[in-house]
């Protein structure tokens, strides 16, 4: 898809690592004039991304904690100001903090932190962006297989991703008359830092990845670049008749 996104402005959340970072870089590769705002919490990492790509004149960074609802509108406004518009929003930011917790043991704080980042932030980012986006714009949410399949002891995360899938379908219908497409990807296990951030040791991560690789027909877990390729396709003109879908 060479130059598929030429002239487009893209905002990717959770872009300091994993799927978000890979997606932002993928958009840069595919569009000669595409501008990308990498949004995340880690200022140091964002600065490194900017330094590596500042020569292109097409990379911007924004630091924000999207679990704070007011940061959602501010971040969208900042992206619009920096790039002069917004054509594609990728809601990738997400957390997994209550691994091993079920409906009986999840605390109020763990539940609220998960919902604030994984569901509330995408909701209000969509609301803020869609009010200003033009026809032909695209929103892509990053869900999880955990939202479509029951996974014990991953309750709050699974609930947040199931709700994100519903949000995708609702927003697709409600924004269709504005010409804005909304879709989601629901990947299975992808090799990112989210597992270590959830408290898993290196040994636990290795074991988890090996076991999940056996469950996949292709015999391997996903890589961030696999998801980035899916996201950029969904956001491209090649998927212009696709909305409300959660592949």
C-alpha positions as CSV (number, residue, x, y, z in Angstrom):
1,X,0.0,0.0,0.0
2,X,2.6,2.6,-1.0
3,X,1.6,6.2,-0.2
4,X,-1.9,4.9,0.7
5,X,-2.1,7.5,3.5
6,X,-0.4,10.4,1.8
7,X,-1.7,13.6,3.3
8,X,-3.5,11.9,6.2
9,X,-3.2,12.9,9.9
10,X,-3.1,10.1,12.4
11,X,-3.3,9.9,16.2
12,X,-2.2,6.7,17.9
13,X,-2.6,6.3,21.7
14,X,-0.5,4.0,23.8
15,X,2.3,4.6,21.2
16,X,5.4,4.3,23.4
17,X,5.7,0.5,22.8
18,X,4.1,-2.6,21.4
19,X,1.2,-2.4,19.0
20,X,0.9,1.4,19.3
21,X,4.5,2.2,18.4
22,X,4.5,-0.4,15.6
23,X,1.3,1.1,14.2
24,X,2.6,4.7,14.2
25,X,5.8,3.6,12.4
26,X,3.8,1.6,9.9
27,X,1.7,4.6,9.0
28,X,4.9,6.7,8.5
29,X,6.2,4.0,6.1
30,X,3.0,3.9,4.1
31,X,2.4,7.6,3.5
32,X,4.8,10.0,1.9
33,X,3.1,12.9,3.7
34,X,1.3,11.2,6.5
35,X,1.7,13.0,9.9
36,X,1.5,10.9,13.1
37,X,1.1,12.0,16.7
38,X,2.4,9.4,19.1
39,X,0.5,9.7,22.4
40,X,1.6,8.0,25.6
41,X,2.5,8.5,29.3
42,X,6.3,8.0,29.0
43,X,7.8,11.3,28.1
44,X,11.3,10.0,27.7
45,X,10.4,7.2,25.3
46,X,8.2,9.7,23.3
47,X,11.2,12.1,23.0
48,X,13.3,9.2,21.7
49,X,10.8,8.4,19.0
50,X,10.6,12.1,18.0
51,X,14.4,12.4,17.9
52,X,14.7,9.3,15.6
53,X,12.1,10.6,13.2
54,X,12.2,14.4,13.5
55,X,14.0,14.7,10.2
56,X,10.8,13.6,8.4
57,X,8.9,16.6,9.8
58,X,5.9,14.3,10.1
59,X,6.2,13.1,13.7
60,X,4.6,14.7,16.8
61,X,4.4,13.5,20.4
62,X,1.9,14.2,23.1
63,X,2.2,13.1,26.8
64,X,-1.1,12.4,28.6
65,X,-2.7,10.1,31.1
66,X,-5.8,9.1,29.3
67,X,-7.3,7.6,32.5
68,X,-8.1,11.2,33.3
69,X,-11.2,12.0,31.2
70,X,-10.2,15.7,30.7
71,X,-7.0,14.5,29.1
72,X,-8.9,12.9,26.2
73,X,-10.3,16.1,24.8
74,X,-7.1,18.0,25.4
75,X,-5.1,15.3,23.6
76,X,-7.4,15.4,20.6
77,X,-7.3,19.2,20.5
78,X,-3.5,19.1,20.6
79,X,-3.3,16.6,17.8
80,X,-5.6,18.7,15.7
81,X,-3.5,21.8,16.4
82,X,-0.1,20.1,15.7
83,X,-1.2,18.4,12.5
84,X,-3.9,20.7,11.2
85,X,-6.6,18.1,11.3
86,X,-7.2,14.4,12.2
87,X,-8.2,11.7,9.7
88,X,-7.4,8.5,11.7
89,X,-7.7,7.8,15.4
90,X,-6.2,4.5,16.7
91,X,-7.4,3.8,20.3
92,X,-4.6,1.4,21.4
93,X,-3.8,2.4,24.9
94,X,-4.7,-0.3,27.4
95,X,-3.7,-1.7,30.8
96,X,-3.7,-5.2,32.4
97,X,-3.3,-4.8,36.1
98,X,-5.6,-7.4,37.7
99,X,-4.2,-10.7,36.3
100,X,-5.2,-13.6,38.4
101,X,-8.2,-11.7,39.8
102,X,-11.8,-12.8,39.4
103,X,-15.2,-11.4,40.1
104,X,-14.7,-12.2,43.9
105,X,-11.2,-10.8,44.3
106,X,-10.9,-7.7,42.0
107,X,-10.7,-4.5,44.0
108,X,-12.6,-1.3,43.3
109,X,-9.4,0.4,42.4
110,X,-8.3,-2.3,40.0
111,X,-11.7,-2.3,38.3
112,X,-11.8,1.4,38.0
113,X,-8.3,1.8,36.7
114,X,-9.0,-0.8,34.0
115,X,-12.2,0.7,32.9
116,X,-10.9,4.2,32.9
117,X,-8.1,3.4,30.5
118,X,-9.5,0.5,28.5
119,X,-13.1,1.8,28.0
120,X,-13.7,5.3,29.2
121,X,-10.7,6.8,27.4
122,X,-11.6,5.4,24.0
123,X,-15.2,6.5,24.5
124,X,-14.3,10.1,25.1
125,X,-11.5,10.2,22.6
126,X,-14.0,9.0,20.0
127,X,-16.5,11.6,21.1
128,X,-14.0,14.4,21.0
129,X,-12.5,13.4,17.6
130,X,-15.7,12.6,15.8
131,X,-17.2,16.0,16.5
132,X,-14.4,17.5,14.4
133,X,-13.5,14.8,11.9
134,X,-14.5,15.1,8.3
135,X,-16.3,12.5,6.1
136,X,-14.0,9.6,5.2
137,X,-12.3,9.6,8.6
138,X,-11.6,6.4,10.4
139,X,-11.4,5.2,14.0
140,X,-9.8,1.8,14.9
141,X,-10.0,0.4,18.4
142,X,-7.6,-2.2,19.7
143,X,-9.6,-4.8,21.6
144,X,-8.7,-8.4,22.6
145,X,-9.7,-12.0,22.2
146,X,-10.4,-11.7,25.9
147,X,-13.4,-9.6,25.1
148,X,-15.0,-12.3,22.9
149,X,-13.9,-15.4,24.8
150,X,-14.4,-16.1,28.5
151,X,-11.0,-16.2,30.2
152,X,-11.1,-17.0,33.9
153,X,-9.2,-14.8,36.4
154,X,-8.8,-12.0,33.9
155,X,-12.2,-10.5,34.7
156,X,-11.9,-6.8,34.7
157,X,-9.7,-6.8,31.6
158,X,-12.1,-9.1,29.8
159,X,-15.1,-7.0,30.7
160,X,-13.4,-3.8,29.5
161,X,-12.6,-5.3,26.2
162,X,-16.0,-6.8,25.7
163,X,-17.5,-3.4,26.4
164,X,-15.0,-1.9,23.9
165,X,-16.3,-4.2,21.2
166,X,-19.9,-3.0,21.9
167,X,-18.7,0.6,21.8
168,X,-17.1,-0.1,18.4
169,X,-20.5,-1.4,17.0
170,X,-22.5,1.4,18.6
171,X,-20.2,4.2,17.4
172,X,-20.1,2.7,13.9
173,X,-23.9,2.9,13.6
174,X,-24.1,6.3,15.2
175,X,-21.3,7.9,13.2
176,X,-22.2,6.4,9.8
177,X,-24.2,9.4,8.7
178,X,-21.1,11.5,9.3
179,X,-19.2,9.3,7.0
180,X,-16.9,8.1,9.8
181,X,-16.0,4.4,9.9
182,X,-15.4,2.6,13.2
183,X,-13.8,-0.8,13.5
184,X,-11.8,-2.9,15.9
185,X,-9.2,-5.6,16.0
186,X,-9.4,-8.3,18.6
187,X,-6.0,-10.1,18.5
188,X,-5.1,-13.1,20.6
189,X,-1.8,-13.2,22.4
190,X,0.6,-10.6,21.0
191,X,4.2,-10.3,22.2
192,X,4.2,-6.9,24.0
193,X,5.3,-5.5,27.4
194,X,1.8,-5.6,28.8
195,X,2.4,-9.0,30.4
196,X,5.4,-7.9,32.3
197,X,3.6,-4.7,33.3
198,X,0.9,-6.9,34.8
199,X,3.4,-8.5,37.1
200,X,4.5,-11.6,35.2
201,X,8.2,-12.6,35.6
202,X,10.3,-13.3,32.5
203,X,9.9,-17.0,33.2
204,X,6.1,-16.7,33.5
205,X,6.0,-14.7,30.2
206,X,8.1,-17.3,28.3
207,X,5.9,-20.1,29.6
208,X,2.7,-18.2,28.8
209,X,3.9,-17.4,25.2
210,X,4.9,-21.0,24.5
211,X,1.5,-22.4,25.7
212,X,-0.4,-19.8,23.7
213,X,1.7,-20.5,20.6
214,X,0.5,-24.1,20.7
215,X,-3.2,-22.9,20.6
216,X,-2.8,-20.9,17.4
217,X,-3.2,-22.6,14.1
218,X,0.0,-21.0,12.8
219,X,1.9,-22.2,15.8
220,X,3.1,-18.8,17.0
221,X,1.9,-15.7,18.9
222,X,1.4,-12.4,17.2
223,X,3.9,-9.6,16.9
224,X,3.1,-5.9,17.2
225,X,3.8,-5.6,13.5
226,X,1.1,-8.1,12.7
227,X,-1.5,-5.9,14.4
228,X,-0.1,-2.8,12.8
229,X,-0.6,-4.3,9.4
230,X,-4.2,-5.1,10.2
231,X,-4.9,-1.7,11.6
232,X,-3.4,0.1,8.6
233,X,-5.5,-2.0,6.2
234,X,-8.7,-1.3,8.1
235,X,-7.9,2.4,8.0
236,X,-7.1,2.3,4.3
237,X,-9.4,3.0,1.3
238,X,-9.2,-0.8,0.7
239,X,-11.6,-1.2,3.6
240,X,-13.8,1.7,2.7
241,X,-17.0,-0.3,2.9
242,X,-16.1,-1.9,6.3
243,X,-17.5,-0.5,9.6
244,X,-18.7,-1.9,12.9
245,X,-16.5,-5.0,12.4
246,X,-14.3,-6.6,15.1
247,X,-11.9,-9.1,13.3
